[in-house]
């Protein structure tokens, strides 16, 4: 298993940054290799991406979501991964996004890419493209402000 931790400062208010991150179907606009993300319900997502030159699909479940603070997930079938993204207010117009991803490289190509740090560079690039996306737009494309605890939707709020 491998772990990547990256962070970035975004010139946008905390609420807008968090709200944009909850728009999972927009991820292909700034995540390299992600072909599509379908939100199946409030806590389940279906991903299709190219990893190590191969197309892979998997389902992910959001196991924890606290508005303006944290989103944590784990895969359920397919390419194994898990992680968390946290959001930290720097000031009224700046937010730090911290991302941790755990994954299990499969096969020679993925293991070599991991050993060479290619995956870390890719994640860093994804965060930079997210930063550019939200800063250029000046506002989020939507929001889901619900709360999930221990894999259970506790409160459902759409803005």
PyMOL commands that set and color helices and strands:
alter all, ss='L'
color gray80, all
select helices_A, chain A and resi 14-21+24-29+107-115+118-137
alter helices_A, ss='H'
color red, helices_A
select strands_A, chain A and resi 2-10+34-39+44-51+54-66+70-78+81-91+94-103+147-149+152-155
alter strands_A, ss='S'
color yellow, strands_A
deselect
rebuild
show_as cartoon
